[in-house]
Amino acid sequence: MTEALYLKDSYFKECTARVTSVSDDKYVVLDQTVFYPKGGGQPWDMGRMLRNGDVFNVVYTGHFSGQISHEVDRVGLAAGDSVHCILDWDRRYQFMRSHTAAHTFASLLWKGTGALISGNQIELDRTRLDFNLENFDREVIMKYIDEANRLFEQDIPVIWYELPREEALKIPGVVKMQSAFPPEIKTLRIVEIVGIDKQADGGTHVKNLQDVGQIEFLKAENKGKTNRRVYFRLID
Ligand SMILES: [Zn+2]
């Protein structure tokens, strides 16, 4: 099983690793990795693997057959090889900022309206949140965007840790976003915006709300009687 270093520390940008298997000449499994596999509304990481002087670009990272698989752009890697992994940090850091922004907005919306998130998708240029809310207008959304932006001006730490499942599920609102936690998962990873929000989550986040910067409302759509969709983006 690959050790997922990004769960321990979202700020790991590089690691050395050993190739444990390669399939179809381009799907590489490692003993440990800093590359985040697509999931939970957060896109996959890209970057490079270096083996001595050889460069293998990582174009996709995902879960396949229960393993974290890295797709590389050329053949040549083999089980047993030692590689140095380097993230495309600019890309990843955008996703971290957006992901923490999404949690903050979802928390404010939930506290204010009771709305739960039914879907979310982070992209480089925008983030989408779907939620269930009957009464919905632009002013309501703008109010929570503004409140979130005020929080992003404050020195508020974001931390992550594991809790036993039963203890975690007692936290009010700990599952606000679309997530599946099958019963065999005994430990949940909690992402806590200190004093603001606790959310069961496997994504990568910035370590302080100030690192989000500011966000900007893009558009809102009605997707059925109570299903709402909001898009925002990072400013800069
Ligand atoms: Zn999340």
Boltz pocket constraint, residues with backbone or C-beta under 6 A from the ligand:
constraints:
  - pocket:
      binder: B
      contacts: [[A, 40], [A, 99], [A, 103], [A, 177], [A, 200], [A, 201], [A, 202], [A, 203]]
      max_distance: 6.0
